[in-house]
Amino acid sequence: MANAYGIDVAAGQPVVGLDFDGVLNISARTDLPEGFEAYLVELDRDNWPDHPYIRALPDGPGPFLHGIVVNRAHGQMVREWLEAGALVVWATTWERAVLRNAPLCDIPDLPVLEISKVLTGPLPNRTAEWKVAGLQTAFAGHPLVWVDDFGYDREGESRYGDPPAPMLVVAPDEYVGLTEEQSAQVLDFVRRHRTGAG
């Protein structure tokens, strides 16, 4: 059943909100770690988001190129979360423009949470607060994992929903990206909180 934002989610299904920069894309580094590849991608003008947490594209026809450094091994991690019963959604400032990058990371088709359409009132000062508030609003009451380099590792409860739902924050180092150990944390949380898990 679709939520108010058009994303199909089952009652009580764990939701994983996945960021791109600093989680999958480690372009902050100057070297190329083993398993990672560098690409120049054309930014998607047709889907470029309009919100204050990402730079606007310049006027003109482009193309506008951007360097990313990604690892195809991340695709298998995401598939394992899906197979365990999670709904995995993009929760990134890129919004729908991230979809061009997904195949380079071997990420399967995922829905995009367009946070700019979820939070339409006064916006938080920090990108991190904007993302997590958008996830918690869109998936209130669902067990929630937020995977974002702007977070801080912790497990607790979401502020949204009644009663509050379990929540895990996994915060990769932007110079390392999502690790196998962190992916295993996500997988464990999903398995513990999926509907019917005992």
Residue, then its C-alpha position, 0 to 999 in steps of 0.5 A: m500500500a502506498n504512503a502519502y508520498g506514493i511509496d509502497v510500504a507494508a504495515g510495520q515494514p522496516v524502512v532504510g533511508l539511503d544517502f549517496d554522497g559520503v555513503l556510496n560516493i567517496s569523492a572527498r578522497t584524492d586516491l582511489p581505494e581498492g574496489f572503487e571506480a571514478y566516473l564523470v557523470e552528467l548531472d540530470r537537469d530534468n530532475w535536479p531538485d530545487h531546495p536549499y541543501i544542494r547547489a543549483l545548476p548554472d543556467g545554460p544547456g550544459p552538460f554539467l559534469h560531476g565526479i563520483v567515486v563508487n564501489r559496485a559491492h554496495g549493490q549486493m549490500v542493498r540487495e541483502w537488506l531488500e531480501a531481509g524484508a526492508l523497504v530501501v528508499w533513496a534519502t539524499t539531497w540529490e532526490r530523483a537526480v541520484l537515479r543516474n548514479a545508481p547503476l554505477c554502484d550496482i544499486p537496484d531500482l529504489p523509490v526516491l523519497e523527495i524530501s522537499k515534497v515531504l517538508t514544505g514549511p520552514l526548513p531546518n538549518r542543517t541538511a541532516e535534520w532535514k533528511v531525518a525529519g523527512l524520513q520520520t514524517a514519511f514513514a512514521g511508526h515504521p522501524l527506520v534505519w538512516v544511513d548517512d554520513f551526516g548522522y551519528d551511530r546510535e540505536g533508539e526510537s524515532r520521535y515520530g509515530d505513536p508509539p515511537a518506532p525503533m530507529l538505527v542511525v548508521a553513519p559511514d565515514e565520508y572517506v571510507g563509505l559504507t562498510e561491510e560491518q555497517s551493512a551487517q548492522v542494517l541487516d541485523f536491525v531489519r531482521r529483528h524488526r521485520t513484521g512477524a520477527g520473533 
